[in-house]
Amino acid sequence: MNLNPLGSTYSVASGVSGSQQVGEASVNGQIVASLWSGTADSFVNLQSVLGSDYTSSQAVDIYISGNTTYVVGSANTLAGYGHAVLWTITDMSSVPEPSTTLILLVFVPIFIYVIRQRLWTNRITSFKC
């Protein structure tokens, strides 16, 4: 499946839930967290909502609960700092808003725990955080 959006030199999917995929794509020389719904044309640049202080981002996993989609990943700042990011999308027809710090502090540890449990259950021994 080719998920390369227009102008992208490569894309990598790292998480799948239902018909949606998340990962990263190189767009205009910048690595950006990405969301797809099975085709390159469905590409959503998740980094676009983070602001200009961020130089790159990656999405690593996705969880869908009802009409809400959660995407967990990371982003790097101009100053060289890495930040955990949780994108919460309640309307797939609009650009997603980044979650508040409170949601990050509550849901990221839970999400990481669930991922680790899933990996342990599937007997996968390596995982990048």
PAMI-315249 format. One record per atom (N, C-alpha, C, CB): atom name; x negated, z negated, y negated; residue in one letter. Coordinates in steps of 0.02 Angstrom, whole numbers. Glycine has a CB too. Layout:
% PAMI-315249
CA/X/Z/Y/A
...
END
This chain:
% PAMI-315249
N/-42/0/59/M
CA/0/0/0/M
C/-45/0/-62/M
CB/48/-61/0/M
N/-34/47/-106/N
CA/-73/52/-168/N
C/-36/17/-224/N
CB/-87/126/-186/N
N/-65/-38/-249/L
CA/-34/-76/-303/L
C/-70/-66/-370/L
CB/-33/-150/-286/L
N/-118/-20/-372/N
CA/-155/-8/-434/N
C/-109/16/-490/N
CB/-211/42/-422/N
N/-102/-25/-543/P
CA/-62/-1/-600/P
C/-98/54/-638/P
CB/-45/-60/-647/P
N/-63/90/-679/L
CA/-92/143/-719/L
C/-150/116/-760/L
CB/-39/175/-764/L
N/-207/148/-757/G
CA/-266/126/-794/G
C/-308/74/-759/G
CB/-245/99/-859/G
N/-289/56/-698/S
CA/-326/5/-660/S
C/-377/37/-614/S
CB/-277/-39/-620/S
N/-436/6/-609/T
CA/-487/31/-563/T
C/-481/0/-494/T
CB/-556/18/-591/T
N/-449/-58/-490/Y
CA/-436/-89/-425/Y
C/-383/-143/-432/Y
CB/-501/-118/-395/Y
N/-354/-161/-376/S
CA/-308/-218/-373/S
C/-314/-250/-305/S
CB/-235/-195/-387/S
N/-301/-315/-302/V
CA/-305/-353/-240/V
C/-245/-401/-238/V
CB/-373/-393/-235/V
N/-207/-398/-184/A
CA/-153/-445/-174/A
C/-179/-504/-133/A
CB/-92/-411/-139/A
N/-164/-565/-155/S
CA/-188/-624/-119/S
C/-131/-668/-95/S
CB/-234/-665/-163/S
N/-70/-655/-116/G
CA/-13/-694/-95/G
C/49/-651/-91/G
CB/-1/-752/-142/G
N/93/-667/-43/V
CA/154/-628/-32/V
C/211/-676/-19/V
CB/146/-578/26/V
N/269/-662/-48/S
CA/330/-698/-32/S
C/387/-649/-38/S
CB/340/-760/-80/S
N/421/-638/17/G
CA/475/-589/18/G
C/449/-520/-1/G
CB/531/-609/-30/G
N/478/-490/-52/S
CA/457/-423/-73/S
C/409/-424/-132/S
CB/518/-381/-91/S
N/384/-484/-149/Q
CA/339/-489/-207/Q
C/268/-507/-185/Q
CB/364/-541/-256/Q
N/220/-480/-222/Q
CA/149/-492/-210/Q
C/116/-516/-274/Q
CB/114/-428/-182/Q
N/65/-558/-267/V
CA/25/-579/-325/V
C/-48/-570/-309/V
CB/40/-653/-343/V
N/-88/-566/-360/G
CA/-160/-558/-352/G
C/-192/-544/-419/G
CB/-176/-501/-303/G
N/-238/-496/-419/E
CA/-272/-477/-481/E
C/-281/-402/-483/E
CB/-340/-514/-487/E
N/-289/-377/-544/A
CA/-302/-306/-555/A
C/-351/-300/-613/A
CB/-236/-267/-569/A
N/-391/-248/-611/S
CA/-435/-233/-666/S
C/-399/-183/-711/S
CB/-504/-204/-642/S
N/-382/-206/-771/V
CA/-344/-165/-819/V
C/-385/-159/-883/V
CB/-273/-195/-833/V
N/-404/-99/-900/N
CA/-445/-87/-960/N
C/-508/-131/-960/N
CB/-405/-100/-1023/N
N/-539/-139/-901/G
CA/-600/-177/-895/G
C/-591/-252/-892/G
CB/-644/-161/-950/G
N/-529/-276/-891/Q
CA/-516/-348/-889/Q
C/-480/-366/-824/Q
CB/-473/-370/-951/Q
N/-502/-420/-791/I
CA/-470/-444/-730/I
C/-410/-487/-751/I
CB/-520/-484/-684/I
N/-350/-467/-728/V
CA/-289/-503/-749/V
C/-248/-523/-688/V
CB/-248/-460/-797/V
N/-217/-582/-693/A
CA/-170/-605/-642/A
C/-112/-556/-641/A
CB/-145/-678/-656/A
N/-89/-539/-581/S
CA/-40/-485/-574/S
C/16/-504/-526/S
CB/-74/-422/-550/S
N/74/-475/-539/L
CA/133/-484/-497/L
C/162/-415/-484/L
CB/186/-531/-531/L
N/179/-401/-422/W
CA/209/-337/-403/W
C/271/-349/-360/W
CB/158/-292/-365/W
N/313/-299/-357/S
CA/370/-299/-312/S
C/365/-238/-266/S
CB/438/-299/-351/S
N/307/-230/-234/G
CA/298/-178/-184/G
C/271/-112/-207/G
CB/361/-166/-151/G
N/268/-99/-273/T
CA/242/-35/-297/T
C/197/-47/-357/T
CB/300/12/-316/T
N/154/2/-371/A
CA/110/-1/-429/A
C/151/-1/-494/A
CB/60/57/-429/A
N/207/34/-494/D
CA/249/39/-554/D
C/282/-28/-572/D
CB/302/91/-544/D
N/286/-75/-525/S
CA/318/-139/-538/S
C/269/-191/-566/S
CB/349/-165/-474/S
N/207/-171/-579/F
CA/155/-216/-603/F
C/176/-257/-664/F
CB/92/-176/-620/F
N/163/-323/-661/V
CA/173/-368/-718/V
C/106/-402/-731/V
CB/231/-420/-705/V
N/82/-396/-792/N
CA/19/-428/-813/N
C/36/-500/-833/N
CB/-15/-390/-872/N
N/23/-548/-788/L
CA/39/-618/-802/L
C/-5/-648/-856/L
CB/32/-659/-738/L
N/-65/-621/-864/Q
CA/-110/-648/-915/Q
C/-84/-635/-985/Q
CB/-179/-617/-908/Q
N/-42/-586/-993/S
CA/-18/-567/-1060/S
C/18/-624/-1096/S
CB/29/-508/-1054/S
N/44/-673/-1060/V
CA/78/-729/-1092/V
C/32/-788/-1107/V
CB/135/-752/-1048/V
N/-31/-783/-1087/L
CA/-77/-839/-1097/L
C/-109/-840/-1166/L
CB/-131/-838/-1045/L
N/-114/-784/-1199/G
CA/-145/-782/-1265/G
C/-214/-753/-1263/G
CB/-147/-850/-1295/G
N/-241/-741/-1322/S
CA/-306/-706/-1328/S
C/-366/-750/-1313/S
CB/-313/-677/-1397/S
N/-357/-815/-1305/D
CA/-413/-859/-1288/D
C/-436/-851/-1216/D
CB/-393/-931/-1300/D
N/-398/-814/-1175/Y
CA/-415/-807/-1104/Y
C/-445/-739/-1090/Y
CB/-352/-817/-1061/Y
N/-501/-739/-1054/T
CA/-538/-677/-1041/T
C/-521/-647/-973/T
CB/-611/-690/-1045/T
N/-499/-687/-927/S
CA/-482/-662/-860/S
C/-435/-712/-826/S
CB/-545/-650/-817/S
N/-400/-687/-775/S
CA/-355/-732/-738/S
C/-345/-703/-668/S
CB/-288/-740/-775/S
N/-324/-746/-622/Q
CA/-310/-727/-554/Q
C/-248/-764/-530/Q
CB/-371/-742/-507/Q
N/-206/-730/-493/A
CA/-149/-763/-461/A
C/-166/-767/-387/A
CB/-81/-723/-472/A
N/-155/-825/-356/V
CA/-176/-834/-286/V
C/-118/-843/-237/V
CB/-222/-891/-281/V
N/-61/-868/-261/D
CA/-6/-877/-214/D
C/60/-876/-252/D
CB/-13/-942/-174/D
N/114/-866/-215/I
CA/180/-860/-244/I
C/230/-897/-201/I
CB/201/-785/-251/I
N/279/-928/-233/Y
CA/332/-964/-198/Y
C/397/-948/-234/Y
CB/319/-1042/-196/Y
N/448/-929/-197/I
CA/512/-913/-226/I
C/564/-964/-202/I
CB/534/-840/-208/I
N/600/-993/-250/S
CA/653/-1041/-235/S
C/715/-1019/-273/S
CB/632/-1114/-252/S
N/763/-991/-239/G
CA/823/-966/-273/G
C/806/-910/-320/G
CB/858/-1023/-310/G
N/824/-919/-384/N
CA/809/-869/-435/N
C/744/-883/-473/N
CB/866/-865/-485/N
N/707/-932/-451/T
CA/645/-951/-485/T
C/585/-932/-443/T
CB/644/-1026/-501/T
N/537/-899/-475/T
CA/475/-879/-443/T
C/418/-920/-474/T
CB/462/-803/-450/T
N/377/-951/-432/Y
CA/319/-989/-454/Y
C/257/-952/-431/Y
CB/320/-1062/-426/Y
N/211/-942/-478/V
CA/147/-909/-462/V
C/92/-956/-483/V
CB/140/-839/-497/V
N/47/-973/-437/V
CA/-8/-1018/-453/V
C/-73/-978/-454/V
CB/-13/-1076/-401/V
N/-116/-996/-501/G
CA/-180/-961/-508/G
C/-226/-997/-555/G
CB/-168/-890/-531/G
N/-270/-958/-586/S
CA/-318/-987/-633/S
C/-333/-937/-688/S
CB/-384/-1008/-597/S
N/-359/-963/-744/A
CA/-378/-921/-800/A
C/-441/-949/-832/A
CB/-320/-916/-852/A
N/-482/-904/-859/N
CA/-545/-923/-890/N
C/-541/-910/-965/N
CB/-604/-885/-859/N
N/-568/-957/-1005/T
CA/-565/-951/-1077/T
C/-628/-918/-1105/T
CB/-556/-1020/-1109/T
N/-625/-900/-1169/L
CA/-683/-872/-1203/L
C/-742/-921/-1202/L
CB/-666/-854/-1275/L
N/-726/-986/-1204/A
CA/-778/-1038/-1203/A
C/-807/-1050/-1134/A
CB/-750/-1103/-1231/A
N/-780/-1016/-1083/G
CA/-807/-1023/-1016/G
C/-774/-1075/-973/G
CB/-879/-1038/-1019/G
N/-717/-1102/-995/Y
CA/-681/-1152/-956/Y
C/-631/-1120/-910/Y
CB/-647/-1202/-1003/Y
N/-624/-1147/-850/G
CA/-573/-1125/-804/G
C/-514/-1172/-804/G
CB/-601/-1119/-733/G
N/-454/-1144/-803/H
CA/-393/-1184/-805/H
C/-347/-1165/-747/H
CB/-357/-1176/-872/H
N/-316/-1214/-716/A
CA/-263/-1200/-668/A
C/-202/-1178/-707/A
CB/-247/-1263/-623/A
N/-166/-1129/-680/V
CA/-107/-1103/-714/V
C/-49/-1098/-664/V
CB/-121/-1034/-747/V
N/10/-1117/-687/L
CA/71/-1107/-648/L
C/119/-1067/-692/L
CB/103/-1175/-626/L
N/132/-1005/-671/W
CA/181/-964/-706/W
C/249/-976/-673/W
CB/162/-888/-704/W
N/300/-989/-713/T
CA/367/-1000/-687/T
C/411/-945/-715/T
CB/394/-1071/-707/T
N/441/-906/-671/I
CA/480/-848/-692/I
C/552/-859/-668/I
CB/450/-782/-662/I
N/597/-861/-715/T
CA/668/-871/-698/T
C/708/-808/-707/T
CB/697/-927/-739/T
N/681/-759/-742/D
CA/715/-695/-753/D
C/665/-640/-744/D
CB/748/-692/-825/D
N/667/-605/-688/M
CA/618/-554/-673/M
C/622/-494/-720/M
CB/626/-531/-602/M
N/675/-489/-760/S
CA/680/-432/-805/S
C/644/-445/-872/S
CB/753/-415/-818/S
N/620/-507/-881/S
CA/585/-523/-943/S
C/513/-542/-929/S
CB/620/-581/-981/S
N/472/-545/-980/V
CA/402/-566/-972/V
C/401/-640/-957/V
CB/360/-549/-1037/V
N/363/-662/-906/P
CA/362/-733/-889/P
C/329/-776/-942/P
CB/327/-743/-823/P
N/354/-836/-947/E
CA/324/-885/-993/E
C/279/-932/-953/E
CB/379/-926/-1030/E
N/222/-950/-981/P
CA/180/-999/-946/P
C/215/-1067/-946/P
CB/110/-1004/-978/P
N/204/-1105/-895/S
CA/235/-1170/-888/S
C/202/-1221/-934/S
CB/233/-1194/-816/S
N/237/-1275/-946/T
CA/210/-1328/-988/T
C/158/-1368/-950/T
CB/266/-1373/-1013/T
N/119/-1406/-987/T
CA/68/-1448/-956/T
C/99/-1496/-906/T
CB/30/-1487/-1010/T
N/158/-1523/-921/L
CA/191/-1569/-876/L
C/205/-1536/-809/L
CB/255/-1595/-906/L
N/230/-1475/-810/I
CA/244/-1440/-748/I
C/179/-1427/-710/I
CB/280/-1373/-762/I
N/125/-1410/-746/L
CA/61/-1400/-713/L
C/38/-1463/-678/L
CB/8/-1377/-764/L
N/44/-1520/-713/L
CA/20/-1582/-685/L
C/62/-1604/-625/L
CB/21/-1636/-738/L
N/125/-1586/-623/V
CA/169/-1607/-568/V
C/167/-1558/-510/V
CB/240/-1616/-593/V
N/175/-1493/-525/F
CA/185/-1445/-471/F
C/121/-1416/-441/F
CB/226/-1389/-497/F
N/67/-1410/-480/V
CA/6/-1381/-451/V
C/-20/-1424/-393/V
CB/-48/-1375/-505/V
N/-25/-1491/-400/P
CA/-47/-1530/-342/P
C/0/-1523/-282/P
CB/-53/-1603/-361/P
N/65/-1520/-295/I
CA/113/-1510/-240/I
C/104/-1442/-209/I
CB/186/-1518/-266/I
N/96/-1390/-250/F
CA/87/-1322/-225/F
C/23/-1318/-183/F
CB/85/-1272/-284/F
N/-31/-1347/-208/I
CA/-94/-1346/-170/I
C/-86/-1383/-104/I
CB/-151/-1379/-212/I
N/-50/-1439/-103/Y
CA/-38/-1475/-41/Y
C/1/-1431/8/Y
CB/1/-1540/-56/Y
N/53/-1397/-16/V
CA/93/-1354/28/V
C/50/-1297/55/V
CB/153/-1326/-10/V
N/9/-1267/13/I
CA/-35/-1213/35/I
C/-83/-1238/88/I
CB/-74/-1183/-24/I
N/-113/-1296/75/R
CA/-161/-1323/124/R
C/-127/-1338/190/R
CB/-195/-1387/96/R
N/-65/-1364/187/Q
CA/-28/-1378/248/Q
C/-14/-1313/286/Q
CB/38/-1415/233/Q
N/5/-1261/248/R
CA/19/-1196/279/R
C/-44/-1168/311/R
CB/47/-1147/226/R
N/-101/-1174/275/L
CA/-164/-1150/303/L
C/-184/-1188/365/L
CB/-220/-1153/251/L
N/-175/-1254/364/W
CA/-192/-1295/421/W
C/-148/-1276/481/W
CB/-184/-1370/405/W
N/-84/-1267/468/T
CA/-38/-1248/521/T
C/-57/-1181/551/T
CB/34/-1245/495/T
N/-80/-1134/509/N
CA/-100/-1068/533/N
C/-172/-1067/557/N
CB/-91/-1016/479/N
N/-205/-1125/554/R
CA/-274/-1133/576/R
C/-324/-1088/539/R
CB/-278/-1118/649/R
N/-311/-1079/475/I
CA/-358/-1044/433/I
C/-403/-1098/403/I
CB/-323/-1002/376/I
N/-468/-1090/411/T
CA/-513/-1144/392/T
C/-545/-1136/324/T
CB/-566/-1149/442/T
N/-538/-1078/290/S
CA/-568/-1072/225/S
C/-516/-1053/174/S
CB/-624/-1021/226/S
N/-523/-1081/113/F
CA/-475/-1069/61/F
C/-510/-1079/-6/F
CB/-414/-1117/67/F
N/-501/-1032/-53/K
CA/-531/-1038/-119/K
C/-483/-1074/-165/K
CB/-550/-969/-148/K
N/-507/-1124/-201/C
CA/-466/-1157/-252/C
C/-495/-1143/-319/C
CB/-462/-1233/-240/C
END
